[in-house]
């Protein structure tokens, strides 16, 4: 009975190690997706904070010459 239990424990340990590796890969994938999403949403928003005032300034300067 003892060798059978030892074999089962070794088999379970192997499976747990495989699950751990798979979980770490999934965690890493989600982390990369999170950073890419932040970059694709936050960076354009920050850029707009600088572009919109410059555009409004240019637009009003152009209209000012017409009036």
C-alpha positions in Angstrom: 0.0 0.0 0.0 2.9 2.4 0.8 4.4 2.4 -2.7 1.1 3.0 -4.3 0.5 6.1 -2.1 4.0 7.3 -2.9 3.4 7.0 -6.6 0.1 8.9 -6.3 1.8 11.7 -4.4 4.6 12.0 -7.1 1.9 12.0 -9.8 -0.1 14.7 -8.0 3.1 16.8 -7.4 3.8 16.6 -11.2 0.3 17.8 -12.0 0.4 20.6 -9.5 3.7 21.8 -11.0 2.2 21.8 -14.5 -0.8 23.7 -13.2 1.5 26.3 -11.6 3.4 26.8 -14.8 0.1 27.2 -16.7 -1.2 29.7 -14.2 2.0 31.8 -14.3 1.8 31.9 -18.1 -1.8 33.0 -17.9 -1.0 35.7 -15.2 1.8 37.0 -17.4 -0.5 37.2 -20.4 -3.2 39.1 -18.5 -0.5 41.5 -17.2 0.7 42.2 -20.7 -2.9 42.7 -21.9 -3.5 45.1 -19.0 -0.4 47.3 -19.8 -1.3 47.3 -23.6 -4.8 48.4 -22.8 -3.6 51.1 -20.5 -1.2 52.3 -23.1 -3.9 52.4 -25.8 -6.4 54.3 -23.6 -4.4 56.6 -21.3 -1.7 57.7 -23.7 -4.1 59.0 -26.4 -6.1 60.8 -23.7 -3.0 62.5 -22.3 -2.0 63.5 -25.9 -5.4 65.0 -26.4 -4.9 67.2 -23.3 -2.1 68.8 -25.2 -3.4 68.7 -28.8 -6.9 70.2 -28.2 -5.7 73.4 -26.6 -3.2 73.9 -29.4 -5.9 73.3 -32.0 -8.3 75.7 -30.4 -5.6 78.3 -30.2 -4.7 77.9 -33.8 -8.4 77.9 -34.8 -9.3 81.1 -32.9 -6.1 82.8 -34.2 -7.2 82.0 -37.8 -10.8 83.2 -37.2 -9.5 86.4 -35.4 -7.9 87.5 -38.7 -11.2 87.1 -40.5 -13.2 89.3 -38.2 
